[in-house]
Amino acid sequence: MPDDIDAEARDQGLGRQLDALGERDVAGWKVGLTSGLARDSMGAGFRPFGHLLPERVFASGSTIPLAAFDRVGVENELCFRIGTTLQGNASRADAVAAVAAVAPAFEINEQRLGRDASAADRVADNLNQWGIVVGEEQPLDWLSFDFQAIRVVLRRNGVAVETVAASGHIDDHFDSIAALARQLGRCGRSLDHGARVITGSYTRQDVAEAGRWEGDFGTAIGRVAVAFA
């Protein structure tokens, strides 16, 4: 674990996030630090969660006003829907059995904190989470589908700006879902039936001006789009 990260404070950040959430309903959760250079950046194996608010779940093709943000970015992610509640002792096999569908998605991130914010403060601030945009769900054969073969192309106004292959870039999605269920269990919560879970970023880009963004996950998963105006 990096020397400048206090594990106790980091874990307290999760509690502060839930305290701020209170009794509000959630649409689901995000699993953080599962891909690219972000892995283990808050400690070896630590995968913090963030929550998704129901009023900020948008259908593919939605338009979102740029004026709502000071700094905003988009990330292509897979969005899984949980069909069976997972408790705090969940295994990867439990996660495979619990998932009902998957969809291509965008996570919309709002950079609310300064660059010098602590790890604990970033966790408490919901890991920059603002909302998600979700495409059409696909019921795949979870045991045979090769998620590591996914290659995502991100386009802005029809022009490709980033291409990322899953292999070597992102954690196993079902391991991430099981880890989320266990982390929630330690905080007195469960991963409930119907919850949406985003499991880590493929692409990542700042949004500086109005335009249309599209993430293409290939034939089996499909595409998702969002516009900023």
Disulfide bonds with the S-S distance in Angstrom:
none
